[in-house]
Amino acid sequence: MAFYLAKRTLSLLLVLFGLAILIFIIARIVPGDPARIALGPLATANQVLEMRHEMGLDKPFIVQLWDYLSGLFRGDLGKSFLTSRPVMQDIVGALPATFELVLFTIILQITISIPLGVIAAIYRDTWVDNISRVISLIGVVTPGFVLAIILQLVASYKFQFFPVTGRLDAGIDYEATYTGLLIIDSLIDGRWDVLGDALRHIILPSIALAAAGIGQVMRITRSSMIEVSGRDFIEASRAYGIPERVVRFRYMLRIACVAPLTILGLEFASLIGNAFIVEFVFSWPGIASYGVRTILEKDLNAVIGVVLVSGVFFVVANLTIDIILGFIDPRNRLREGAEK
């Protein structure tokens, strides 16, 4: 297991290092002078030269790359020209809101998609299965931003209990000081008014984000359960008189959940990118919303920082899923040991 984890960690760190270099190269070859973009069209030539010197753009390419990589190791992503603050400070301030939204979305996906996928497999080719397949198809084909706008309209006119913007009502004065997550910190402080308001605000954007993943994981769970149900050891378990409930939820589901868990891990990472438009629609003050503003303002340092954070999420999510799958299905880590 130690060799399995070490190999996975090293390979993912190399991927992250390659991503950092690739982002830097792309940022330097895209059309437009970053100094001119930062200062605006009315800046003089001397002002642009001074800004290029301040940004280090007058140095050789290799020196710029070295400064960039050494800054990453120190946690320095440069200065945002949109906010005039360090990019890392902006990201640290905005990340908890996005992480809370993504975490709530993943919990919503797991609690809905896997049980519905199991039920669809148990009642295969019945009206229950047909309805679940229609629901999953609608979730997959409906873009998140379209569903977000529909939910906003419905909540505004019919279900005004659910707010359509922000994380908290303007009249509530509260700052999450422990984890940055309103739901967790309000539980720690015993602020039930904040907890209730935070849950009301997070439900609609999380539904808009979760819909596609719910549909996809439902279909995969159903297919995996049906495929596992025909294996010899399942038939043998039934022949030995083991209760059907035990066969389904102890033996079949453990093997069948490997594929859904893999998809959920990738979904967790991709939600950082998918949250861009949804956060923008719901005015959610997260890193995705911050990324949209920096892209519109062509804030190069901030854009690079947001992309890197998204890459870190992908790496961490992949590593976490590898660890979970290594425990659930020992064949994964035993295969690594055999290759050693």
C-alpha positions in Angstrom: 0.0 0.0 0.0 2.9 2.4 0.8 4.5 1.8 -2.6 1.1 2.3 -4.3 0.5 5.6 -2.6 4.1 6.8 -3.2 3.9 6.0 -6.9 0.5 7.7 -7.3 1.6 10.8 -5.3 4.8 11.2 -7.4 3.0 10.8 -10.7 0.4 13.4 -9.8 3.0 15.9 -8.5 4.8 15.6 -11.9 1.5 16.3 -13.6 1.0 19.4 -11.5 4.6 20.6 -12.2 4.0 20.1 -16.0 0.7 22.0 -15.7 2.5 24.9 -14.0 5.0 25.1 -16.8 2.4 24.8 -19.5 0.3 27.6 -18.0 3.3 29.9 -17.9 4.2 29.2 -21.6 0.6 29.8 -22.7 0.4 33.0 -20.8 3.6 34.3 -22.5 2.7 33.4 -26.1 -0.9 34.6 -26.1 -1.4 37.9 -28.1 -1.2 41.1 -26.2 1.2 42.8 -23.9 0.4 42.0 -20.2 1.8 45.4 -19.1 -0.3 47.3 -21.7 -3.4 45.3 -20.6 -2.8 46.1 -17.0 -2.3 49.8 -17.6 -5.0 50.3 -20.2 -4.9 51.9 -23.6 -4.2 55.4 -22.4 -0.9 54.6 -20.8 2.2 56.1 -22.3 5.1 54.1 -23.7 7.3 54.9 -20.7 4.7 53.8 -18.3 4.4 50.5 -20.2 8.2 50.0 -20.1 8.2 50.6 -16.3 5.4 48.2 -15.8 7.2 45.5 -18.0 10.2 46.0 -15.7 8.1 45.7 -12.6 6.5 42.5 -13.9 9.8 41.1 -15.0 8.8 40.9 -18.6 12.1 42.5 -19.8 14.1 39.5 -18.5 15.0 36.5 -20.6 12.4 33.8 -20.9 14.4 31.2 -18.8 14.8 33.8 -16.0 11.1 34.6 -16.1 10.3 30.9 -15.9 12.7 30.4 -12.9 11.2 33.4 -11.1 7.7 32.0 -11.7 8.5 28.5 -10.4 10.4 29.7 -7.4 7.5 32.0 -6.6 5.1 29.1 -6.7 7.2 27.2 -4.2 7.0 30.2 -1.9 3.3 30.5 -2.4 3.7 33.8 -4.4 1.4 34.0 -7.4 2.1 37.6 -8.1 -0.1 40.7 -7.7 -3.7 41.0 -9.0 -4.1 44.2 -11.1 -7.9 43.9 -10.5 -7.8 44.1 -6.7 -4.2 45.4 -6.2 -3.7 42.6 -3.7 -1.5 39.4 -3.9 -3.3 36.8 -6.0 -2.8 34.2 -3.2 -4.6 36.4 -0.7 -7.5 36.8 -3.1 -7.7 33.1 -3.7 -7.4 32.2 0.0 -10.3 34.6 0.7 -12.5 33.3 -2.1 -11.7 29.5 -2.0 -13.8 28.6 1.1 -17.0 29.7 -0.5 -16.3 27.6 -3.6 -15.1 24.6 -1.6 -18.3 24.7 0.6 -20.5 24.8 -2.6 -18.6 22.0 -4.3 -18.5 19.9 -1.1 -22.3 20.3 -0.6 -22.8 19.5 -4.3 -20.8 16.3 -4.0 -22.7 15.2 -0.9 -25.9 15.9 -2.8 -24.7 13.8 -5.8 -23.7 10.9 -3.6 -26.9 10.8 -1.6 -29.1 11.0 -4.7 -27.3 9.3 -7.6 -26.0 6.1 -6.0 -29.3 5.1 -4.3 -31.3 5.9 -7.4 -28.9 4.0 -9.6 -29.2 0.9 -7.2 -33.0 1.1 -7.3 -33.0 1.4 -11.1 -30.8 -1.8 -11.3 -33.0 -3.7 -8.8 -36.2 -2.8 -10.8 -34.5 -3.2 -14.1 -36.8 -2.6 -17.2 -39.8 -1.5 -15.1 -41.5 1.8 -14.9 -39.1 2.7 -12.0 -36.1 2.1 -14.2 -37.6 4.0 -17.1 -38.4 7.1 -14.9 -34.8 7.1 -13.4 -33.3 6.9 -16.9 -35.4 9.9 -18.1 -34.3 11.9 -15.0 -30.7 11.0 -15.6 -30.9 12.0 -19.2 -32.4 15.3 -18.4 -29.7 16.0 -15.8 -26.9 15.1 -18.3 -28.2 17.2 -21.2 -29.2 20.3 -19.3 -26.4 22.8 -19.0 -25.7 24.0 -15.5 -26.1 27.7 -16.2 -29.5 27.1 -17.9 -30.7 25.1 -14.9 -29.4 27.9 -12.6 -31.4 30.5 -14.4 -34.5 28.4 -14.4 -34.1 27.8 -10.6 -33.7 31.5 -10.1 -36.9 32.3 -12.0 -38.9 29.6 -10.2 -37.6 30.6 -6.7 -38.2 34.3 -7.4 -41.8 33.8 -8.5 -43.0 30.7 -6.6 -40.6 29.6 -3.9 -39.3 32.8 -2.3 -38.1 30.8 0.7 -34.9 30.1 -1.3 -32.6 33.2 -1.9 -31.2 33.6 -5.4 -28.0 35.5 -4.6 -25.1 35.5 -2.2 -24.2 33.2 0.8 -26.0 35.0 3.6 -28.7 37.6 3.9 -27.4 41.2 4.2 -28.9 41.6 7.6 -26.9 38.8 9.2 -23.5 39.8 10.6 -21.3 36.7 10.8 -17.7 35.8 9.8 -16.5 32.2 9.4 -13.3 32.3 11.4 -12.5 28.6 11.8 -12.7 26.9 8.5 -14.2 29.6 6.3 -17.2 27.3 5.6 -20.3 28.9 6.9 -22.2 25.7 7.6 -19.4 24.2 9.7 -18.4 27.3 11.5 -22.0 28.2 12.4 -22.4 24.7 13.9 -19.3 25.2 15.9 -20.5 28.6 17.2 -24.0 27.4 17.7 -25.4 30.1 15.4 -28.5 28.3 14.2 -29.8 31.4 12.4 -26.7 31.5 10.3 -26.8 27.8 9.7 -30.4 27.9 8.4 -29.7 30.9 6.2 -26.5 29.4 4.8 -28.4 26.2 3.9 -31.2 28.2 2.2 -28.6 30.0 0.1 -26.6 27.0 -0.9 -29.4 24.7 -2.0 -30.2 26.2 -5.4 -26.6 26.7 -6.7 -25.7 23.2 -5.5 -28.7 21.7 -7.4 -27.7 23.5 -10.6 -24.2 22.1 -10.2 -25.2 18.6 -9.1 -27.7 17.8 -11.9 -25.3 16.7 -14.6 -23.2 14.6 -12.1 -26.3 13.0 -10.6 -27.5 11.8 -14.0 -24.1 10.5 -15.0 -23.4 8.6 -11.8 -27.0 7.2 -11.8 -26.4 5.6 -15.2 -23.0 4.3 -14.3 -24.2 2.8 -10.9 -27.1 1.1 -12.7 -24.9 -0.4 -15.4 -22.3 -1.5 -12.8 -24.9 -3.1 -10.6 -26.4 -5.0 -13.5 -23.0 -6.2 -14.7 -21.9 -7.4 -11.3 -25.2 -9.2 -10.7 -24.3 -11.7 -13.3 -21.0 -12.7 -11.9 -20.4 -16.2 -10.6 -19.6 -15.3 -7.0 -23.0 -13.4 -6.8 -24.8 -16.4 -8.1 -22.9 -18.6 -5.7 -23.8 -16.3 -2.8 -27.5 -16.6 -3.7 -27.2 -20.4 -4.0 -25.8 -20.6 -0.5 -28.9 -18.9 0.8 -27.4 -15.5 1.7 -30.2 -12.9 2.0 -30.7 -10.8 -1.1 -30.3 -7.6 0.9 -26.8 -8.7 2.0 -25.9 -9.8 -1.5 -26.9 -6.5 -3.0 -25.6 -4.0 -0.5 -22.5 -5.9 0.8 -21.1 -7.8 -2.2 -22.6 -6.2 -5.3 -22.5 -2.6 -4.3 -18.9 -2.8 -3.1 -17.7 -3.9 -6.5 -20.1 -1.8 -8.5 -19.2 1.5 -6.7 -15.7 1.5 -8.1 -16.7 3.2 -11.3 -19.1 5.7 -9.7 -16.5 6.7 -7.2 -14.0 7.3 -9.9 -16.5 9.6 -11.7 -17.3 11.4 -8.5 -13.7 12.1 -7.9 -13.3 13.7 -11.3 -16.6 15.4 -10.8 -15.4 17.0 -7.6 -12.4 18.4 -9.4 -14.3 19.5 -12.5 -16.9 21.3 -10.4 -14.3 24.1 -9.7 -14.4 24.8 -13.4 -18.1 24.1 -13.9 -18.9 26.5 -11.0 -17.8 29.5 -13.0 -21.1 30.4 -14.6 -23.3 29.1 -11.8 -21.4 31.2 -9.2 -21.7 34.2 -11.6 -25.5 33.7 -11.9 -26.1 33.3 -8.2 -23.5 36.0 -7.2 -21.7 33.4 -5.1 -18.5 35.0 -3.8 -16.2 32.1 -4.7 -13.0 31.5 -6.6 -14.9 30.7 -9.8 -16.7 34.0 -9.7 -13.4 35.7 -9.0 -11.9 33.9 -12.0 -14.7 35.2 -14.3 -14.0 38.8 -13.2 -10.2 38.4 -13.7 -10.8 36.9 -17.2 -13.1 39.7 -18.2 -10.5 42.2 -16.9 -7.6 40.3 -18.5 -5.8 40.0 -15.1 -3.1 37.6 -16.2 -1.6 36.7 -12.8 -5.0 36.1 -11.3 -6.1 33.9 -14.2 -2.9 31.8 -13.9 -3.6 31.4 -10.1 -7.1 30.3 -10.6 -6.1 27.7 -13.3 -3.4 26.4 -11.0 -5.8 26.0 -8.1 -8.2 24.1 -10.4 -5.2 21.8 -11.3 -4.4 21.2 -7.6 -8.0 20.2 -7.0 -7.8 17.7 -9.9 -4.6 16.2 -8.5 -5.9 16.0 -4.9 -9.2 14.5 -6.0 -7.4 11.9 -8.2 -5.1 11.0 -5.3 -8.0 10.7 -2.8 -9.9 8.5 -5.2 -6.9 6.3 -5.7 -6.5 5.8 -2.0 -10.2 5.0 -1.5 -10.2 2.5 -4.4 -7.0 0.9 -3.1 -8.9 0.1 0.1 -12.2 -0.9 -1.5 -10.7 -3.0 -4.3 -7.3 -4.4 -3.2 -6.6 -5.5 -6.8 -5.6 -1.9 -7.6 -2.8 -1.8 -5.1 -1.8 -5.4 -5.6 -1.4 -4.7 -9.3 1.1 -1.9 -8.4 3.0 -4.3 -6.2 3.2 -6.9 -8.9 4.6 -4.3 -11.3 7.3 -3.5 -8.7 
